[in-house]
C-alpha cells in the first residue's frame, strides 16, 4: 500500500490506522449507523485507509470521509504552543460488517 504515490512512501495497514477514536458521539454512530472514526496517518489517502481497515478488521468498507484537523493552542509555562495537526477518517461499513473494539 502506498500512502502517497508521488513520494513513494510505503506504509503497512497498522501504520495508516493509528488508533480508533472512541468517544460518546462515535460510539453512538457505530451502534446506529455502522460508522467508525479513526486517527490516521496524515499522508494516507482514502484508498489507503479503505484497504487498511479492510485488512485489519476483515470487514467491507462502503465509504471513507477524511478531515484534516488543526491543532489547538495550549498555554504552557514557557508561553503559548499548539498541539499537533492530525487527520481523522470516518469509515462507513457494509450493513453486515461490524468492528468490535473491546
ABEGO torsion letter per residue (X at the ends): XBABAAAGBBBBAAAABABBBBBAAAAAAAAAAGBBBBBBBAABBAAAAAAAAAAAAGBBBABBBBBBBBBBBBBBAAEBBBBBBBBBBBBBBBAABBBBAX
